[in-house]
Amino acid sequence: MKELIPPTDTESLLLKQIGTEPTHIDEICRACGLSASTVSSTLTMMELKGMIKQLGAMNYALARETREEYRVIVE
């Protein structure tokens, strides 16, 4: 989805408010000064793109990036 739909200014604004800890949508709306409908629809698109994840009860956090595979060389 990231390749099909380019990032928007609204997504950039919301990303500044979302971290690794759960943040409620109301807090995001207050911090950004945007309407709940705009924030909600943008968060939905960001979730489809894999940028964020909804943790339940309208709380959002950054999606974890895949980590490199851990390898041990035994001789």
N, C-alpha and C positions, 0 to 999 in steps of 0.2 A: 504493500500500500504506500510506503514511503516514496517509491519510484513513480507511482501513478498520480499521487496527489502531492504537490510541492508544499513545503512548510509555509505557514502564514505568520504575519506579525502578531496575531492574537495568540497563536501557539507559543511563540517566543515569550510573550508576556506571561502566559500561564506557567511556562516551564520555570520561570524565575521564582514562582511561588510554591512549586511542588518539589519536595525533596524525597529522601528515602523513608522518612517517617510519614505515616498517614496524615493527610490534611483534608479537612471537611470542605465540601464545595462552597458552603457559606463563607468560610474564611478566605477562600480563593476569590470569591466575588467581591468581598469587602476590600481585599488587598489590591485587586486590579481595577476596581471601580466599574466593572462591566455587569450587565444584566445576567440574571441566573440562566435565562434561555441561551444567551450567547456562550456563556461559560460551559453550560451543559452540553451543547452541541459540539463545541470545540473539543471538550474532554472526550467525548465519544469518538470523534475522528482520531484523536491522539491515541486512544486505546486501540483502535483498529490498526493504526500504523505501528503499534508495538512500542510507543514512546513511554506510556504510563500504564498503570493497571488500577482497576477499581478493587478496593479491599473490602467492600461491603459497607452498608450504611452511608453511602455517598462519600466515602473517604477514598482519596487517591494518593498514589506514590509513584515515583519513577520506577519504570520496569528495570529489572536487573539485567545488565549486559551479560552475555555469555562469557564465561571465563575460559582462559586457555586450559587445555587439558594438562593435568599434572602427570608428569612421567618421572619414574625413578629408573636409573640405569644400574643394573646389578651385574657385576662382573664375576 
